[in-house]
Amino acid sequence: MVNISSVQAHHAKPSRTGWTYQASKAAVTTMSKCMALDLSAHRIRVNSICPGYIWTEHVMHQMLFVVLFKGALSRYFELF
């Protein structure tokens, strides 16, 4: 059995709507671990796949925005 989770199940980030997605994917990951323990006696394997980001132009722009405006530059503007 293979369940699809997300890398976001392992990393918390502040977001207005992202916490519901992260919590549901963390639940899938934990369910997979529990099922693996329970079903191992029957020689049934349970795994969880946690894909990350797909590097697209949209994702690249979002990450650039986070680095520039929520990273080093935000500290610079706090000084003034």
Buried (B, 14 or more C-beta within 10 A) or exposed (E): EEBEBBEBBEEEEEEEEEEEEBEEBBEBBEBBEEBBEEEEEEEEEBEBEBEEEEEEEEEEEEEEEEEEEEEEEEEEEEEE
